[in-house]
Amino acid sequence: MLCKPKSKRIKKLFRVVFFCFKNILYL
């Protein structure tokens, strides 16, 4: 139960980091 929200949070963070990285590549 505790592991599930943590994994979801990490997945969300990874998505944001990936989006920022994509923007840097485009620039």
mmJSON file of the N, C-alpha and C atoms, coordinates in Angstrom:
{"data_MODEL":{"atom_site":{
"group_PDB":["ATOM","ATOM","ATOM","ATOM","ATOM","ATOM","ATOM","ATOM","ATOM","ATOM","ATOM","ATOM","ATOM","ATOM","ATOM","ATOM","ATOM","ATOM","ATOM","ATOM","ATOM","ATOM","ATOM","ATOM","ATOM","ATOM","ATOM","ATOM","ATOM","ATOM","ATOM","ATOM","ATOM","ATOM","ATOM","ATOM","ATOM","ATOM","ATOM","ATOM","ATOM","ATOM","ATOM","ATOM","ATOM","ATOM","ATOM","ATOM","ATOM","ATOM","ATOM","ATOM","ATOM","ATOM","ATOM","ATOM","ATOM","ATOM","ATOM","ATOM","ATOM","ATOM","ATOM","ATOM","ATOM","ATOM","ATOM","ATOM","ATOM","ATOM","ATOM","ATOM","ATOM","ATOM","ATOM","ATOM","ATOM","ATOM","ATOM","ATOM","ATOM"],
"id":[1,2,3,4,5,6,7,8,9,10,11,12,13,14,15,16,17,18,19,20,21,22,23,24,25,26,27,28,29,30,31,32,33,34,35,36,37,38,39,40,41,42,43,44,45,46,47,48,49,50,51,52,53,54,55,56,57,58,59,60,61,62,63,64,65,66,67,68,69,70,71,72,73,74,75,76,77,78,79,80,81],
"type_symbol":["N","C","C","N","C","C","N","C","C","N","C","C","N","C","C","N","C","C","N","C","C","N","C","C","N","C","C","N","C","C","N","C","C","N","C","C","N","C","C","N","C","C","N","C","C","N","C","C","N","C","C","N","C","C","N","C","C","N","C","C","N","C","C","N","C","C","N","C","C","N","C","C","N","C","C","N","C","C","N","C","C"],
"label_atom_id":["N","CA","C","N","CA","C","N","CA","C","N","CA","C","N","CA","C","N","CA","C","N","CA","C","N","CA","C","N","CA","C","N","CA","C","N","CA","C","N","CA","C","N","CA","C","N","CA","C","N","CA","C","N","CA","C","N","CA","C","N","CA","C","N","CA","C","N","CA","C","N","CA","C","N","CA","C","N","CA","C","N","CA","C","N","CA","C","N","CA","C","N","CA","C"],
"label_alt_id":[null,null,null,null,null,null,null,null,null,null,null,null,null,null,null,null,null,null,null,null,null,null,null,null,null,null,null,null,null,null,null,null,null,null,null,null,null,null,null,null,null,null,null,null,null,null,null,null,null,null,null,null,null,null,null,null,null,null,null,null,null,null,null,null,null,null,null,null,null,null,null,null,null,null,null,null,null,null,null,null,null],
"label_comp_id":["MET","MET","MET","LEU","LEU","LEU","CYS","CYS","CYS","LYS","LYS","LYS","PRO","PRO","PRO","LYS","LYS","LYS","SER","SER","SER","LYS","LYS","LYS","ARG","ARG","ARG","ILE","ILE","ILE","LYS","LYS","LYS","LYS","LYS","LYS","LEU","LEU","LEU","PHE","PHE","PHE","ARG","ARG","ARG","VAL","VAL","VAL","VAL","VAL","VAL","PHE","PHE","PHE","PHE","PHE","PHE","CYS","CYS","CYS","PHE","PHE","PHE","LYS","LYS","LYS","ASN","ASN","ASN","ILE","ILE","ILE","LEU","LEU","LEU","TYR","TYR","TYR","LEU","LEU","LEU"],
"label_asym_id":["A","A","A","A","A","A","A","A","A","A","A","A","A","A","A","A","A","A","A","A","A","A","A","A","A","A","A","A","A","A","A","A","A","A","A","A","A","A","A","A","A","A","A","A","A","A","A","A","A","A","A","A","A","A","A","A","A","A","A","A","A","A","A","A","A","A","A","A","A","A","A","A","A","A","A","A","A","A","A","A","A"],
"label_entity_id":["1","1","1","1","1","1","1","1","1","1","1","1","1","1","1","1","1","1","1","1","1","1","1","1","1","1","1","1","1","1","1","1","1","1","1","1","1","1","1","1","1","1","1","1","1","1","1","1","1","1","1","1","1","1","1","1","1","1","1","1","1","1","1","1","1","1","1","1","1","1","1","1","1","1","1","1","1","1","1","1","1"],
"label_seq_id":[1,1,1,2,2,2,3,3,3,4,4,4,5,5,5,6,6,6,7,7,7,8,8,8,9,9,9,10,10,10,11,11,11,12,12,12,13,13,13,14,14,14,15,15,15,16,16,16,17,17,17,18,18,18,19,19,19,20,20,20,21,21,21,22,22,22,23,23,23,24,24,24,25,25,25,26,26,26,27,27,27],
"pdbx_PDB_ins_code":[null,null,null,null,null,null,null,null,null,null,null,null,null,null,null,null,null,null,null,null,null,null,null,null,null,null,null,null,null,null,null,null,null,null,null,null,null,null,null,null,null,null,null,null,null,null,null,null,null,null,null,null,null,null,null,null,null,null,null,null,null,null,null,null,null,null,null,null,null,null,null,null,null,null,null,null,null,null,null,null,null],
"Cartn_x":[0.828,0.0,0.875,1.924,2.828,3.689,3.987,4.843,4.131,2.832,2.06,2.087,1.749,1.782,3.193,4.18,5.572,5.966,5.581,5.883,5.191,3.956,3.179,3.847,4.346,5.011,6.305,7.064,8.323,8.037,6.971,6.6,6.237,5.518,5.116,6.352,7.267,8.502,9.333,9.426,10.177,9.587,8.271,7.583,7.919,7.956,8.29,9.739,10.633,12.058,12.237,11.535,11.609,11.112,10.05,9.48,10.485,11.14,12.154,13.331,13.757,14.871,14.545,13.305,12.852,12.901,12.472,12.499,13.93,14.854,16.275,16.821,16.421,16.875,16.354,15.119,14.522,15.172,15.578,16.233,17.636],
"Cartn_y":[-1.206,0.0,1.275,1.258,2.409,2.521,1.37,1.332,1.881,1.672,2.1,3.626,4.445,5.902,6.415,5.787,6.176,5.948,4.79,4.446,5.418,5.775,6.708,8.087,8.484,9.781,9.806,8.731,8.62,8.629,7.944,7.886,9.283,10.039,11.397,12.296,12.149,12.936,12.62,11.33,10.894,11.482,11.573,12.127,13.616,14.341,15.779,15.975,15.141,15.223,14.925,13.925,13.555,14.696,15.366,16.495,17.647,17.922,18.993,18.638,17.391,16.916,17.039,16.755,16.853,18.311,19.217,20.65,21.139,20.649,21.023,20.515,19.316,18.742,19.547,19.988,20.774,22.152,22.709,24.021,23.875],
"Cartn_z":[0.0,0.0,0.0,0.774,0.839,-0.421,-0.999,-2.192,-3.435,-3.507,-4.684,-4.897,-3.884,-4.085,-4.379,-3.763,-3.978,-5.434,-5.958,-7.35,-8.304,-7.96,-8.78,-8.784,-7.621,-7.494,-8.308,-8.24,-8.994,-10.493,-10.887,-12.308,-12.811,-11.977,-12.337,-12.453,-11.506,-11.502,-12.738,-13.081,-14.252,-15.529,-15.57,-16.734,-16.901,-15.793,-15.808,-16.254,-15.731,-16.09,-17.573,-18.075,-19.488,-20.375,-19.934,-20.682,-20.755,-19.63,-19.59,-20.491,-20.45,-21.274,-22.761,-23.116,-24.505,-24.967,-24.099,-24.418,-24.643,-23.825,-23.955,-25.289,-25.669,-26.944,-28.13,-28.016,-29.1,-29.221,-28.08,-28.076,-28.65],
"occupancy":[1.0,1.0,1.0,1.0,1.0,1.0,1.0,1.0,1.0,1.0,1.0,1.0,1.0,1.0,1.0,1.0,1.0,1.0,1.0,1.0,1.0,1.0,1.0,1.0,1.0,1.0,1.0,1.0,1.0,1.0,1.0,1.0,1.0,1.0,1.0,1.0,1.0,1.0,1.0,1.0,1.0,1.0,1.0,1.0,1.0,1.0,1.0,1.0,1.0,1.0,1.0,1.0,1.0,1.0,1.0,1.0,1.0,1.0,1.0,1.0,1.0,1.0,1.0,1.0,1.0,1.0,1.0,1.0,1.0,1.0,1.0,1.0,1.0,1.0,1.0,1.0,1.0,1.0,1.0,1.0,1.0],
"B_iso_or_equiv":[0.0,0.0,0.0,0.0,0.0,0.0,0.0,0.0,0.0,0.0,0.0,0.0,0.0,0.0,0.0,0.0,0.0,0.0,0.0,0.0,0.0,0.0,0.0,0.0,0.0,0.0,0.0,0.0,0.0,0.0,0.0,0.0,0.0,0.0,0.0,0.0,0.0,0.0,0.0,0.0,0.0,0.0,0.0,0.0,0.0,0.0,0.0,0.0,0.0,0.0,0.0,0.0,0.0,0.0,0.0,0.0,0.0,0.0,0.0,0.0,0.0,0.0,0.0,0.0,0.0,0.0,0.0,0.0,0.0,0.0,0.0,0.0,0.0,0.0,0.0,0.0,0.0,0.0,0.0,0.0,0.0],
"pdbx_formal_charge":[null,null,null,null,null,null,null,null,null,null,null,null,null,null,null,null,null,null,null,null,null,null,null,null,null,null,null,null,null,null,null,null,null,null,null,null,null,null,null,null,null,null,null,null,null,null,null,null,null,null,null,null,null,null,null,null,null,null,null,null,null,null,null,null,null,null,null,null,null,null,null,null,null,null,null,null,null,null,null,null,null],
"auth_seq_id":[1,1,1,2,2,2,3,3,3,4,4,4,5,5,5,6,6,6,7,7,7,8,8,8,9,9,9,10,10,10,11,11,11,12,12,12,13,13,13,14,14,14,15,15,15,16,16,16,17,17,17,18,18,18,19,19,19,20,20,20,21,21,21,22,22,22,23,23,23,24,24,24,25,25,25,26,26,26,27,27,27],
"auth_comp_id":["MET","MET","MET","LEU","LEU","LEU","CYS","CYS","CYS","LYS","LYS","LYS","PRO","PRO","PRO","LYS","LYS","LYS","SER","SER","SER","LYS","LYS","LYS","ARG","ARG","ARG","ILE","ILE","ILE","LYS","LYS","LYS","LYS","LYS","LYS","LEU","LEU","LEU","PHE","PHE","PHE","ARG","ARG","ARG","VAL","VAL","VAL","VAL","VAL","VAL","PHE","PHE","PHE","PHE","PHE","PHE","CYS","CYS","CYS","PHE","PHE","PHE","LYS","LYS","LYS","ASN","ASN","ASN","ILE","ILE","ILE","LEU","LEU","LEU","TYR","TYR","TYR","LEU","LEU","LEU"],
"auth_asym_id":["A","A","A","A","A","A","A","A","A","A","A","A","A","A","A","A","A","A","A","A","A","A","A","A","A","A","A","A","A","A","A","A","A","A","A","A","A","A","A","A","A","A","A","A","A","A","A","A","A","A","A","A","A","A","A","A","A","A","A","A","A","A","A","A","A","A","A","A","A","A","A","A","A","A","A","A","A","A","A","A","A"],
"auth_atom_id":["N","CA","C","N","CA","C","N","CA","C","N","CA","C","N","CA","C","N","CA","C","N","CA","C","N","CA","C","N","CA","C","N","CA","C","N","CA","C","N","CA","C","N","CA","C","N","CA","C","N","CA","C","N","CA","C","N","CA","C","N","CA","C","N","CA","C","N","CA","C","N","CA","C","N","CA","C","N","CA","C","N","CA","C","N","CA","C","N","CA","C","N","CA","C"],
"pdbx_PDB_model_num":[1,1,1,1,1,1,1,1,1,1,1,1,1,1,1,1,1,1,1,1,1,1,1,1,1,1,1,1,1,1,1,1,1,1,1,1,1,1,1,1,1,1,1,1,1,1,1,1,1,1,1,1,1,1,1,1,1,1,1,1,1,1,1,1,1,1,1,1,1,1,1,1,1,1,1,1,1,1,1,1,1]
}}}
